[in-house]
């Protein structure tokens, strides 16, 4: 399973909602503003231009542009670092301000219904589409994704 699958599972409306919540100041803080602007093929990157580019970006994700999927995931996730920290704390995953080593063994923390537990703990505090995106992203990035997590509404 790849990141494009996560976006496609959320649907185009979910994707638009994710893009509408990207913080330009966080992109600058984490020094990924220019990278995202270039990957999205935008002359100017701001909330309005990103929103207007959504249909073209969606087409590229549907065509399996994993590089775009990765850069957009970074843009979305740095915006929601507080949520990520809470999710990792809820799961007992050791991290440093929401980041952990790519080669860390998380198997002890990501077992049983880990996505359901984290979702239930945080669903009333954070937008469900963002939380669902992160939990599926975490599963893909850690190699634990066997199927997409889709909580009951």
MDAnalysis code that builds the backbone (N, CA, C; Angstrom):
import MDAnalysis as mda
import numpy as np

u = mda.Universe.empty(459, n_residues=153, atom_resindex=np.repeat(np.arange(153), 3), trajectory=True)
u.add_TopologyAttr("name", ["N", "CA", "C"] * 153)
u.add_TopologyAttr("resid", np.arange(1, 154))
u.add_TopologyAttr("resname", ["UNK", "UNK", "UNK", "UNK", "UNK", "UNK", "UNK", "UNK", "UNK", "UNK", "UNK", "UNK", "UNK", "UNK", "UNK", "UNK", "UNK", "UNK", "UNK", "UNK", "UNK", "UNK", "UNK", "UNK", "UNK", "UNK", "UNK", "UNK", "UNK", "UNK", "UNK", "UNK", "UNK", "UNK", "UNK", "UNK", "UNK", "UNK", "UNK", "UNK", "UNK", "UNK", "UNK", "UNK", "UNK", "UNK", "UNK", "UNK", "UNK", "UNK", "UNK", "UNK", "UNK", "UNK", "UNK", "UNK", "UNK", "UNK", "UNK", "UNK", "UNK", "UNK", "UNK", "UNK", "UNK", "UNK", "UNK", "UNK", "UNK", "UNK", "UNK", "UNK", "UNK", "UNK", "UNK", "UNK", "UNK", "UNK", "UNK", "UNK", "UNK", "UNK", "UNK", "UNK", "UNK", "UNK", "UNK", "UNK", "UNK", "UNK", "UNK", "UNK", "UNK", "UNK", "UNK", "UNK", "UNK", "UNK", "UNK", "UNK", "UNK", "UNK", "UNK", "UNK", "UNK", "UNK", "UNK", "UNK", "UNK", "UNK", "UNK", "UNK", "UNK", "UNK", "UNK", "UNK", "UNK", "UNK", "UNK", "UNK", "UNK", "UNK", "UNK", "UNK", "UNK", "UNK", "UNK", "UNK", "UNK", "UNK", "UNK", "UNK", "UNK", "UNK", "UNK", "UNK", "UNK", "UNK", "UNK", "UNK", "UNK", "UNK", "UNK", "UNK", "UNK", "UNK", "UNK", "UNK", "UNK", "UNK", "UNK", "UNK", "UNK"])
u.atoms.positions = np.array([
    [0.834, -1.167, 0.000],
    [0.000, 0.000, 0.000],
    [0.888, 1.242, 0.000],
    [0.449, 2.264, -0.716],
    [1.230, 3.488, -0.852],
    [0.418, 4.696, -0.415],
    [1.087, 5.845, -0.297],
    [0.410, 7.061, 0.148],
    [-0.723, 7.487, -0.773],
    [-0.559, 7.283, -2.065],
    [-1.642, 7.645, -2.989],
    [-2.927, 6.915, -2.613],
    [-2.803, 5.677, -2.154],
    [-3.980, 4.912, -1.740],
    [-4.693, 5.592, -0.574],
    [-3.932, 6.189, 0.323],
    [-4.520, 6.865, 1.485],
    [-5.351, 8.058, 1.023],
    [-4.789, 8.873, 0.143],
    [-5.535, 10.022, -0.383],
    [-6.785, 9.570, -1.127],
    [-6.622, 8.594, -1.991],
    [-7.750, 8.133, -2.806],
    [-8.865, 7.570, -1.935],
    [-8.510, 6.922, -0.834],
    [-9.523, 6.372, 0.072],
    [-10.320, 7.476, 0.763],
    [-9.689, 8.640, 0.961],
    [-10.396, 9.759, 1.589],
    [-11.367, 10.430, 0.631],
    [-11.149, 10.231, -0.658],
    [-11.993, 10.854, -1.662],
    [-11.564, 12.281, -1.950],
    [-12.076, 12.812, -3.032],
    [-11.674, 14.154, -3.448],
    [-12.108, 15.220, -2.443],
    [-13.289, 15.062, -1.846],
    [-13.732, 16.043, -0.849],
    [-12.834, 16.014, 0.385],
    [-12.456, 14.819, 0.822],
    [-11.536, 14.702, 1.958],
    [-10.193, 15.317, 1.640],
    [-9.724, 15.100, 0.411],
    [-8.456, 15.678, -0.025],
    [-8.510, 17.201, -0.005],
    [-9.601, 17.752, -0.508],
    [-9.762, 19.216, -0.503],
    [-9.756, 19.757, 0.931],
    [-10.407, 19.024, 1.831],
    [-10.426, 19.462, 3.228],
    [-9.023, 19.439, 3.826],
    [-8.251, 18.403, 3.521],
    [-6.868, 18.341, 4.003],
    [-6.067, 19.548, 3.511],
    [-6.204, 19.848, 2.216],
    [-5.460, 20.981, 1.649],
    [-5.892, 22.305, 2.271],
    [-7.176, 22.428, 2.576],
    [-7.672, 23.699, 3.126],
    [-7.125, 23.956, 4.524],
    [-6.575, 22.929, 5.157],
    [-6.088, 23.063, 6.525],
    [-4.557, 23.189, 6.610],
    [-3.884, 23.270, 5.479],
    [-2.422, 23.394, 5.482],
    [-2.025, 24.792, 5.946],
    [-1.081, 24.848, 6.872],
    [-0.592, 26.108, 7.415],
    [0.667, 26.551, 6.669],
    [0.577, 27.682, 5.983],
    [1.729, 28.208, 5.247],
    [2.870, 28.564, 6.203],
    [2.529, 29.073, 7.371],
    [3.587, 29.441, 8.320],
    [4.333, 28.202, 8.821],
    [3.623, 27.086, 8.987],
    [4.309, 25.852, 9.398],
    [5.221, 25.341, 8.280],
    [4.790, 25.500, 7.033],
    [5.646, 25.087, 5.909],
    [6.946, 25.881, 5.930],
    [6.842, 27.158, 6.242],
    [8.038, 28.001, 6.309],
    [8.889, 27.639, 7.520],
    [8.244, 27.410, 8.651],
    [8.974, 27.055, 9.874],
    [9.798, 25.789, 9.668],
    [9.207, 24.799, 9.019],
    [9.896, 23.520, 8.808],
    [10.651, 23.471, 7.487],
    [10.773, 24.616, 6.847],
    [11.574, 24.798, 5.634],
    [11.189, 23.841, 4.509],
    [9.896, 23.669, 4.317],
    [9.427, 22.841, 3.194],
    [8.521, 23.646, 2.262],
    [8.417, 24.942, 2.493],
    [7.557, 25.802, 1.688],
    [7.926, 25.724, 0.205],
    [9.187, 25.957, -0.111],
    [9.631, 25.952, -1.517],
    [9.482, 24.567, -2.146],
    [9.796, 23.546, -1.391],
    [9.679, 22.172, -1.886],
    [8.235, 21.866, -2.269],
    [7.295, 22.254, -1.423],
    [5.880, 22.011, -1.699],
    [5.433, 22.848, -2.896],
    [5.873, 24.091, -2.953],
    [5.505, 24.966, -4.073],
    [5.968, 24.371, -5.407],
    [7.192, 23.900, -5.438],
    [7.738, 23.317, -6.671],
    [7.018, 22.008, -7.017],
    [6.839, 21.142, -6.020],
    [6.199, 19.847, -6.285],
    [4.760, 20.027, -6.765],
    [4.088, 21.068, -6.261],
    [2.703, 21.325, -6.681],
    [2.635, 22.102, -7.992],
    [3.802, 22.504, -8.475],
    [3.913, 23.261, -9.734],
    [3.135, 24.579, -9.670],
    [3.357, 25.289, -8.567],
    [2.688, 26.569, -8.364],
    [3.711, 27.697, -8.430],
    [3.345, 28.784, -9.106],
    [4.208, 29.951, -9.175],
    [4.211, 30.657, -7.826],
    [3.043, 30.670, -7.189],
    [2.897, 31.297, -5.882],
    [2.139, 30.307, -4.992],
    [2.670, 30.087, -3.789],
    [2.007, 29.167, -2.867],
    [1.361, 29.951, -1.733],
    [0.057, 29.863, -1.673],
    [-0.716, 30.376, -0.545],
    [-1.976, 29.510, -0.453],
    [-2.795, 29.757, 0.543],
    [-3.979, 28.916, 0.761],
    [-4.914, 28.919, -0.435],
    [-5.115, 30.076, -1.028],
    [-6.031, 30.177, -2.169],
    [-5.500, 29.414, -3.388],
    [-4.217, 29.593, -3.706],
    [-3.651, 28.891, -4.866],
    [-3.629, 27.383, -4.645],
    [-3.374, 26.962, -3.426],
    [-3.378, 25.533, -3.125],
    [-4.790, 24.968, -3.286],
    [-5.779, 25.706, -2.802],
    [-7.178, 25.277, -2.946],
    [-7.570, 25.186, -4.417],
    [-7.175, 26.173, -5.212],
    [-7.510, 26.169, -6.641],
    [-6.776, 25.072, -7.405],
    [-5.614, 24.668, -6.910],
    [-4.839, 23.614, -7.578],
    [-5.343, 22.212, -7.227],
    [-6.250, 22.106, -6.281],
    [-6.714, 20.797, -5.799],
    [-7.148, 19.843, -6.914],
    [-7.930, 20.274, -7.901],
    [-8.326, 19.320, -8.954],
    [-7.132, 18.748, -9.731],
    [-6.160, 19.595, -10.049],
    [-4.967, 19.117, -10.766],
    [-4.134, 18.196, -9.882],
    [-4.006, 18.547, -8.617],
    [-3.244, 17.706, -7.686],
    [-3.934, 16.361, -7.493],
    [-5.256, 16.374, -7.417],
    [-6.025, 15.142, -7.287],
    [-5.781, 14.224, -8.490],
    [-5.765, 14.796, -9.680],
    [-5.500, 14.007, -10.895],
    [-4.119, 13.363, -10.827],
    [-3.142, 14.098, -10.342],
    [-1.786, 13.553, -10.234],
    [-1.719, 12.438, -9.194],
    [-2.450, 12.582, -8.114],
    [-2.486, 11.511, -7.112],
    [-3.183, 10.275, -7.680],
    [-4.246, 10.498, -8.433],
    [-4.957, 9.385, -9.058],
    [-4.064, 8.672, -10.074],
    [-3.115, 9.411, -10.655],
    [-2.150, 8.835, -11.598],
    [-0.939, 8.248, -10.870],
    [-1.013, 8.207, -9.528],
    [-0.012, 7.553, -8.673],
    [1.313, 8.320, -8.561],
    [1.244, 9.635, -8.437],
    [2.438, 10.464, -8.248],
    [2.833, 10.401, -6.767],
    [3.655, 9.425, -6.412],
    [4.048, 9.205, -5.015],
    [4.941, 10.323, -4.476],
    [5.725, 10.961, -5.326],
    [6.552, 12.078, -4.863],
    [5.653, 13.227, -4.401],
    [4.619, 13.518, -5.167],
    [3.652, 14.536, -4.770],
    [2.951, 14.115, -3.482],
    [2.545, 12.859, -3.415],
    [1.854, 12.347, -2.220],
    [2.712, 12.547, -0.976],
    [3.992, 12.279, -1.077],
    [4.894, 12.429, 0.058],
    [5.069, 13.870, 0.490],
    [5.253, 14.759, -0.481],
    [5.442, 16.170, -0.142],
    [4.168, 16.786, 0.425],
    [3.021, 16.420, -0.126],
    [1.764, 16.920, 0.427],
    [1.536, 16.376, 1.833],
    [1.916, 15.128, 2.061],
    [1.774, 14.539, 3.396],
    [2.598, 15.333, 4.407],
    [3.818, 15.694, 4.036],
    [4.650, 16.518, 4.931],
    [3.955, 17.831, 5.232],
    [3.412, 18.476, 4.197],
    [2.749, 19.766, 4.370],
    [1.546, 19.641, 5.301],
    [0.791, 18.596, 5.125],
    [-0.403, 18.385, 5.957],
    [0.009, 18.064, 7.390],
    [0.977, 17.173, 7.537],
    [1.313, 16.684, 8.874],
    [2.051, 17.701, 9.738],
    [2.906, 18.546, 9.165],
    [3.561, 19.552, 10.008],
    [2.539, 20.542, 10.552],
    [1.446, 20.703, 9.838],
    [0.370, 21.567, 10.302],
    [-0.277, 20.998, 11.565],
    [-0.258, 19.686, 11.699],
    [-0.962, 18.996, 12.782],
    [-0.023, 18.286, 13.747],
    [1.138, 18.870, 14.012],
    [2.098, 18.231, 14.910],
    [1.544, 18.003, 16.317],
    [0.713, 18.901, 16.805],
    [0.127, 18.705, 18.132],
    [-0.705, 17.425, 18.166],
    [-1.468, 17.186, 17.120],
    [-2.270, 15.972, 17.024],
    [-1.370, 14.738, 16.946],
    [-0.308, 14.830, 16.171],
    [0.623, 13.712, 16.014],
    [1.263, 13.362, 17.357],
    [1.681, 14.379, 18.087],
    [2.283, 14.147, 19.405],
    [1.285, 13.439, 20.321],
    [0.049, 13.901, 20.321],
    [-0.970, 13.261, 21.159],
    [-1.240, 11.829, 20.720],
    [-1.296, 11.606, 19.419],
    [-1.552, 10.248, 18.916],
    [-0.414, 9.314, 19.320],
    [0.822, 9.760, 19.137],
    [1.966, 8.926, 19.503],
    [2.013, 8.678, 21.009],
    [1.694, 9.704, 21.790],
    [1.637, 9.526, 23.246],
    [0.544, 8.532, 23.626],
    [-0.602, 8.628, 22.983],
    [-1.712, 7.710, 23.240],
    [-1.301, 6.269, 22.963],
    [-0.512, 6.082, 21.915],
    [-0.070, 4.738, 21.529],
    [1.182, 4.296, 22.288],
    [1.783, 5.200, 23.029],
    [3.001, 4.867, 23.774],
    [4.245, 4.795, 22.907],
    [4.200, 5.423, 21.745],
    [5.340, 5.418, 20.825],
    [6.360, 6.465, 21.275],
    [7.615, 6.044, 21.506],
    [8.638, 7.034, 21.875],
    [8.947, 7.947, 20.681],
    [9.007, 9.235, 20.954],
    [9.251, 10.210, 19.881],
    [9.875, 11.458, 20.472],
    [10.319, 12.317, 19.585],
    [10.844, 13.617, 19.998],
    [10.050, 14.677, 19.249],
    [9.132, 15.300, 19.938],
    [8.266, 16.334, 19.363],
    [7.508, 15.847, 18.129],
    [7.065, 14.596, 18.160],
    [6.271, 14.049, 17.066],
    [7.079, 13.327, 16.006],
    [8.384, 13.309, 16.144],
    [9.243, 12.645, 15.166],
    [9.917, 11.444, 15.811],
    [10.064, 10.376, 15.053],
    [10.784, 9.204, 15.536],
    [11.655, 8.676, 14.415],
    [12.634, 7.883, 14.771],
    [13.580, 7.347, 13.808],
    [12.872, 6.448, 12.796],
    [13.237, 6.596, 11.530],
    [12.636, 5.771, 10.473],
    [12.868, 4.279, 10.696],
    [13.962, 3.921, 11.358],
    [14.255, 2.503, 11.576],
    [13.810, 2.026, 12.965],
    [13.024, 2.835, 13.663],
    [12.531, 2.443, 14.989],
    [11.570, 1.263, 14.856],
    [11.668, 0.322, 15.778],
    [10.757, -0.822, 15.798],
    [9.530, -0.440, 16.628],
    [8.429, -0.210, 15.942],
    [7.206, 0.222, 16.613],
    [6.205, -0.915, 16.771],
    [6.625, -2.137, 16.470],
    [5.701, -3.271, 16.480],
    [5.032, -3.475, 17.836],
    [5.743, -3.170, 18.904],
    [5.167, -3.340, 20.243],
    [4.055, -2.323, 20.513],
    [4.138, -1.174, 19.855],
    [3.175, -0.091, 20.090],
    [2.024, -0.113, 19.088],
    [2.290, -0.627, 17.886],
    [1.277, -0.616, 16.830],
    [0.753, -2.031, 16.612],
    [0.009, -2.511, 17.590],
    [-0.553, -3.848, 17.461],
    [-2.008, -3.815, 17.896],
    [-2.671, -4.905, 17.622],
    [-4.106, -5.022, 17.882],
    [-4.848, -3.924, 17.129],
    [-5.744, -3.232, 17.790],
    [-6.544, -2.187, 17.146],
    [-5.958, -0.810, 17.447],
    [-4.666, -0.624, 17.149],
    [-3.990, 0.619, 17.509],
    [-4.616, 1.836, 16.841],
    [-5.029, 1.700, 15.585],
    [-5.631, 2.840, 14.906],
    [-6.979, 3.196, 15.535],
    [-7.764, 2.196, 15.850],
    [-9.061, 2.427, 16.487],
    [-8.912, 3.088, 17.851],
    [-7.937, 2.634, 18.623],
    [-7.702, 3.225, 19.949],
    [-7.324, 4.699, 19.828],
    [-6.403, 4.990, 18.931],
    [-5.961, 6.382, 18.757],
    [-7.101, 7.239, 18.202],
    [-7.836, 6.717, 17.250],
    [-8.947, 7.461, 16.662],
    [-9.994, 7.783, 17.722],
    [-10.388, 6.779, 18.500],
    [-11.401, 6.985, 19.538],
    [-10.946, 8.006, 20.577],
    [-9.674, 7.993, 20.903],
    [-9.147, 8.916, 21.911],
    [-9.111, 10.360, 21.413],
    [-8.964, 10.564, 20.105],
    [-8.718, 11.913, 19.583],
    [-9.803, 12.454, 18.655],
    [-10.779, 11.643, 18.289],
    [-11.757, 12.047, 17.269],
    [-12.593, 13.268, 17.627],
    [-12.777, 13.521, 18.914],
    [-13.566, 14.682, 19.313],
    [-12.736, 15.950, 19.422],
    [-11.436, 15.796, 19.321],
    [-10.529, 16.944, 19.480],
    [-9.972, 17.460, 18.149],
    [-9.868, 16.576, 17.155],
    [-9.262, 16.935, 15.874],
    [-10.194, 16.564, 14.726],
    [-10.039, 17.238, 13.579],
    [-10.895, 16.911, 12.429],
    [-10.722, 15.436, 12.031],
    [-11.814, 14.710, 11.914],
    [-11.725, 13.280, 11.598],
    [-10.928, 12.968, 10.330],
    [-11.053, 13.800, 9.302],
    [-10.338, 13.520, 8.054],
    [-8.824, 13.620, 8.270],
    [-8.393, 14.558, 9.088],
    [-6.961, 14.728, 9.359],
    [-6.451, 13.565, 10.204],
    [-7.208, 13.185, 11.208],
    [-6.822, 12.077, 12.077],
    [-6.772, 10.769, 11.295],
    [-7.766, 10.548, 10.473],
    [-7.792, 9.334, 9.638],
    [-6.602, 9.317, 8.680],
    [-6.308, 10.470, 8.075],
    [-5.159, 10.559, 7.174],
    [-3.880, 10.198, 7.917],
    [-3.689, 10.773, 9.103],
    [-2.456, 10.509, 9.838],
    [-2.332, 9.038, 10.225],
    [-3.384, 8.449, 10.725],
    [-3.304, 7.049, 11.157],
    [-3.011, 6.124, 9.980],
    [-3.572, 6.406, 8.822],
    [-3.252, 5.611, 7.633],
    [-1.837, 5.905, 7.144],
    [-1.427, 7.155, 7.212],
    [-0.063, 7.528, 6.826],
    [0.956, 6.811, 7.716],
    [0.706, 6.810, 9.013],
    [1.601, 6.136, 9.950],
    [1.693, 4.648, 9.628],
    [0.580, 4.040, 9.304],
    [0.580, 2.616, 8.950],
    [1.404, 2.362, 7.691],
    [1.256, 3.214, 6.686],
    [2.013, 3.058, 5.444],
    [3.499, 3.257, 5.705],
    [3.845, 4.317, 6.415],
    [5.250, 4.649, 6.653],
    [5.977, 3.622, 7.512],
    [5.252, 2.935, 8.384],
    [5.884, 1.943, 9.250],
    [5.752, 0.525, 8.703],
    [5.144, 0.395, 7.525],
    [4.986, -0.912, 6.915],
    [3.918, -1.767, 7.583],
    [3.024, -1.150, 8.320],
    [1.982, -1.876, 9.044],
    [0.641, -1.814, 8.325],
    [0.607, -1.242, 7.140],
    [-0.664, -1.086, 6.423],
    [-0.992, -2.359, 5.638],
    [-1.994, -3.053, 6.115],
    [-2.490, -4.210, 5.363],
    [-3.781, -3.829, 4.667],
    [-4.530, -2.946, 5.295],
    [-5.728, -2.380, 4.679],
    [-5.911, -0.989, 5.240],
    [-6.672, -0.172, 4.535],
    [-6.866, 1.202, 4.965],
    [-7.810, 1.247, 6.163],
    [-7.469, 2.096, 7.108],
    [-8.289, 2.287, 8.292],
    [-9.433, 3.222, 7.946],
    [-10.659, 2.761, 8.141],
    [-11.844, 3.560, 7.888],
    [-12.788, 3.354, 9.061],
    [-12.740, 4.257, 10.051],
    [-13.584, 4.104, 11.228],
    [-15.056, 4.227, 10.894],
    [-15.883, 3.578, 11.673],
    [-17.322, 3.688, 11.476],
    [-17.750, 5.107, 11.813],
    [-18.608, 5.644, 10.996],
    [-19.042, 7.046, 11.193],
    [-20.037, 7.180, 12.314],
])
